[in-house]
Amino acid sequence: MAIIAKLIIRSGVLAGNEKNLNSDLLRIGRDPANDFIVDDIEVSRNHAKITCIDDIYKIEDLNSTNGTFINGRQINQPEKLKDGDLISLGENNVLEFSSKKESAKVELAANPEQQAEKKELKGFFSRKKGESDFKSLEIERAPEEGKKNFFKGLSKLPTWAIVLLIALGFLILFCIIPLIFIEITNQWCSLFSGFFNAISSGVCP
């Protein structure tokens, strides 16, 4: 499990800056040959060093003039650093040690193809579900909206038009449809034999 560590400068000449701890050794001091240069008279030329072994970070004072402190306590030997520890170099320069585990990023880097497949599958099923729900809602709403639109259209018609539509409906239902049925089944003589024989004798047996 990877560890991402850095120093966040809280106060002093470099306040607001950060220093990533990417190597196993970080030398801190005023001398330009150091890995992390703190150009302050309170900081010795070779003030302290931070080492990393098996993802364990330790800080050690290098016999500095003004000392190295962790959370306000001066150290005289290498001491383990924990996330959130405040490191003081002299009185004015305060550095915060930040250490975070990056398990999720490591898994993604180790298995990029697998992560990509999982993402695609997740998106696929979520889209299918969304589309299915949306279509079902449309199907349920369609009849209701159709009825509302139909009655809304009727309400806009004048009274005479509504009466005419009703009359046409009765005419189609009780006259035209029965006549079509009689014609198809050839039931004229069975139903109206007396009427046709009166008009023309012998038309219906």
N, C-alpha and C positions, 0 to 999 in steps of 0.2 A: 504494500500500500504506500503510495508516494506521499511525501511530505513537502509542502510548499512553505518555505520560511523566508522571512524578510525582516528588516529593521525599519521602523517608522520613526522618523525624527520628530519628536514632540516639541522640543525647545532647543535653543542654541543657535549657532551660526548657520546650520543647515535645516532649520525648522521648516516643516512642510514637505520635505523630500523623503524618499524611500530608497532602501538598498536591498535588492534581492540577494539571498544567500544561495548562490548556485554552485559553489565549490565547497570542498571539505575544509578549507582554511580561509579565514578572512582576517587580515591584519589591520588594526585600527590605530591611527595616530596622526600626528601633525606632519611627519616626514612624507614627502611626495612618493617615496617608494612603497608606501602602504597600499593595501587594496581599497581601504576606505579612509579617505583623507579628511580630517577635521581640523581646519585651520583656525585653531583657537589657542591662545596662550596658556589656558588652563589644561590643555591636553598635551601630554608628553609626546615626544617625537615617535616613540614606539610605546603606545599606551596599553593596548590589550589585544587579545586575539580570540576569535570564535572558531571552534573546530566542530566537525560533524563526523561521527562514527556510527554507522548503523542507524541513521536517522535520529540520533541523539545529539543535540547541540549543547556545547559547553563553552563557557567564557572564562578566560584566565587573564588576570592582571599581570602586566610585564614590568613590575617594579616602577610604576608610574609615580610622578611627584604628587599628584592630587588624589590618586586612588581611583578604583572602579567600584561602583556600588550597584547592588541589585535590590530594588524595592526599598532603597534607603539604607541598606546594610552593606558595609564595606566587605569585600571578599579578599581572602589571602591565598586561596587555592582555586583550582578549576572547579566551577560549579555548573550544574545542569540548568539549562534554561527551559522555562515553561511558557506556554502561550499567554501573553499579557504581561510578562515580566517587564519592569522598567529598569533600564540600565543607565546609570549616571556616570558621566566622565567629568570629574570635577563637580562644580556646582551648577553650571548653566546648561550643559549639554545632556539632554535626556532622550534616550532611544527606547522605543517599545519593541519587544520581540514578539513577532506574530508567526504562529505555526498552525497550518491547516492541512487536514488530510484531503487528498484528491482522489478518492477511490472511484467516483463516478467517471471522472475524466480518464483515468487509467483504463477502466473497462472499455470505454468507448474507443480509445486509441488501440487497445489490444484486439478488439473485435469490431472493426468499423463496418465490415460487411454484414455481420449479424445484427448490429444495432440499426443499420439502414433497413434491413429486411423487417425488423420489428416495427420500425417507424412507419414503413409502407403498409404493413398489415393493419396496424392500428388505424391509420388514416382511411384505409379501404373499408374496414368494418364500420367505422364511425360514419363514413359517408353513406354507406348502404343503409344503415339504420336511419339516418336522417332523411334520406330520400324516401324510404318506405313509409315513415311516419308522415312525411309531408303529403305523399300521394294519397294515403288513407284519409287524411283530413280533407283533401280536395274532394274525394269520392263522397264523403259524408256530407260535405257542405253543398255539393252541386245540386242535389234535388231540392234542398231547402231554398237555395238562392233562386233556382228556376221557378219554384212556386211563388216566391216573393215577387219576382219580376213579372210573372204572369198576372197576378192580382193587382200589382201596381199599375200595369198597362191597362187593365180593365177599368180601374178607378178613374183613369184620365178620359175615358170615352164619354160622349154625351149620353143622356138617358135613352133617346130614341135608338141609338146604335146598339146599346145593351139589349133593349127589347127585341130589336131585329135579330141579333145574334141568338137570343133565346128561342125565337120563333123558328129560325133556320135550324137550330139544333133539334127541336121537336119534329120539324118536317123531315129532316134526314133520318132521325131515329125511328119515327113511327110510320113514315110513308115510303121514302125512297129505299131504305134498307129492306123492309118487308117485300116491296115490289121486286127488288133485285133477287131476293131469295126465292120468290115464287117463280120468277122467270128461269132461274137456274134449275130449279127442281121440276119445272113444267107442271105446276099445280093449279093452273088457271081453271081448267074444267072441273077439277075436284072441289075447288072452293067457290067458284062462281058459275057453275053449269047452268042454273036457272036464268041468270042474267044474260049469258051469251046465247042460250037457246031462244030467249025472248027476242033478242035482236035478230038472230039469224037461225032459223030452225035447223036442227041436226048438226050444229057445229060441235057440240059436246055430246058424246054418246050417253 
